[in-house]
Amino acid sequence: MRIAEFDRDHVLRSAMTAFRAKGYAKTTMQELVAATGLHPGSLYAAFGNKRGLLLATVDHYVQEKGVERRHRLESASPLAGLHAYLNQLVDDALQGSCLVTRTLMELAEQDEEIYLRCKVIYGELEQDLAAQLQRAREQGELADDSDIPTLTAFLQVNIQGIITFAQCRPDRALLDGVINQLMASLGPR
């Protein structure tokens, strides 16, 4: 039996676009076949089923966004890095819904594996943000008595708010103002 060869990155990016646009339930296998350019048999052979393709797509999306996030956070100034990350987040949100947020909201209650996977994903974001805030405190950009766990949760709540709000109000100037207010609220530098 011949194994189908294809560009996995292309297939996952194409599936990601489809899932981001319509969500899991409303994206049909026919739409995924059209988006990816693969025959149904090739999709099933490579990913098992539509759910398997979603899981692979989420993993790919998270890996890609994690690399981007860590790249943005790298800066001599931790708060400048955080600001750069938030700007990238807005850019992404203005391109469409977040695949992880959409998947979490649509499927987490009915699929424990997806719920646990999303929990790990948000845990990794929490670790990156906490480390960034800790560095900011160590470098004097945040007050010595800054409560890093609370500030981290504050950032995560606001990040989710920005992602959701951008879908209803895709206004870059307004979202830039929100980011500036968020950065200012972190405390004295």
Solvent accessible surface area in square Angstrom, and as a share of the most:
residue,aa,sasa,rsa
1,M,235,1.05
2,R,199,0.73
3,I,144,0.73
4,A,42,0.33
5,E,153,0.69
6,F,63,0.26
7,D,90,0.46
8,R,121,0.44
9,D,60,0.31
10,H,95,0.42
11,V,2,0.01
12,L,6,0.03
13,R,106,0.39
14,S,18,0.11
15,A,0,0.00
16,M,19,0.08
17,T,86,0.50
18,A,18,0.14
19,F,1,0.00
20,R,36,0.13
21,A,72,0.56
22,K,83,0.35
23,G,2,0.02
24,Y,45,0.17
25,A,74,0.57
26,K,146,0.62
27,T,1,0.00
28,T,60,0.35
29,M,33,0.15
30,Q,138,0.61
31,E,59,0.27
32,L,0,0.00
33,V,35,0.20
34,A,84,0.65
35,A,42,0.33
36,T,6,0.04
37,G,65,0.62
38,L,22,0.11
39,H,139,0.62
40,P,66,0.41
41,G,51,0.49
42,S,18,0.12
43,L,3,0.02
44,Y,97,0.37
45,A,90,0.70
46,A,40,0.31
47,F,21,0.09
48,G,50,0.48
49,N,77,0.40
50,K,36,0.15
51,R,74,0.27
52,G,18,0.18
53,L,2,0.01
54,L,1,0.01
55,L,19,0.09
56,A,18,0.14
57,T,0,0.00
58,V,3,0.02
59,D,68,0.35
60,H,37,0.16
61,Y,10,0.04
62,V,29,0.16
63,Q,113,0.50
64,E,29,0.13
65,K,42,0.18
66,G,4,0.03
67,V,86,0.49
68,E,56,0.25
69,R,28,0.10
70,R,103,0.38
71,H,119,0.53
72,R,91,0.33
73,L,9,0.05
74,E,125,0.56
75,S,47,0.30
76,A,99,0.77
77,S,34,0.22
78,P,0,0.00
79,L,1,0.01
80,A,49,0.38
81,G,1,0.01
82,L,0,0.00
83,H,52,0.23
84,A,37,0.29
85,Y,18,0.07
86,L,0,0.00
87,N,51,0.26
88,Q,29,0.13
89,L,19,0.10
90,V,0,0.00
91,D,60,0.31
92,D,29,0.15
93,A,6,0.05
94,L,55,0.28
95,Q,146,0.65
96,G,24,0.23
97,S,19,0.12
98,C,23,0.14
99,L,1,0.01
100,V,6,0.04
101,T,15,0.09
102,R,77,0.28
103,T,6,0.03
104,L,42,0.21
105,M,149,0.66
106,E,53,0.24
107,L,15,0.07
108,A,15,0.12
109,E,181,0.81
110,Q,136,0.60
111,D,26,0.13
112,E,126,0.56
113,E,77,0.34
114,I,2,0.01
115,Y,93,0.35
116,L,87,0.43
117,R,66,0.24
118,C,1,0.01
119,K,120,0.51
120,V,92,0.53
121,I,23,0.12
122,Y,44,0.17
123,G,24,0.23
124,E,64,0.29
125,L,15,0.07
126,E,83,0.37
127,Q,128,0.57
128,D,25,0.13
129,L,0,0.00
130,A,30,0.23
131,A,55,0.43
132,Q,3,0.01
133,L,1,0.00
134,Q,59,0.26
135,R,85,0.31
136,A,0,0.00
137,R,62,0.23
138,E,121,0.54
139,Q,102,0.45
140,G,47,0.45
141,E,28,0.13
142,L,4,0.02
143,A,37,0.29
144,D,126,0.65
145,D,125,0.65
146,S,16,0.10
147,D,76,0.39
148,I,15,0.07
149,P,103,0.65
150,T,81,0.47
151,L,28,0.14
152,T,2,0.01
153,A,51,0.40
154,F,77,0.32
155,L,0,0.00
156,Q,30,0.13
157,V,108,0.62
158,N,43,0.22
159,I,2,0.01
160,Q,51,0.23
161,G,37,0.36
162,I,5,0.03
163,I,13,0.07
164,T,79,0.46
165,F,80,0.33
166,A,2,0.01
167,Q,79,0.35
168,C,102,0.61
169,R,120,0.44
170,P,92,0.58
171,D,57,0.30
172,R,78,0.28
173,A,79,0.61
174,L,66,0.33
175,L,1,0.01
176,D,47,0.24
177,G,37,0.36
178,V,55,0.32
179,I,0,0.00
180,N,79,0.41
181,Q,123,0.54
182,L,8,0.04
183,M,6,0.03
184,A,71,0.55
185,S,55,0.35
186,L,8,0.04
187,G,27,0.26
188,P,100,0.63
189,R,169,0.62
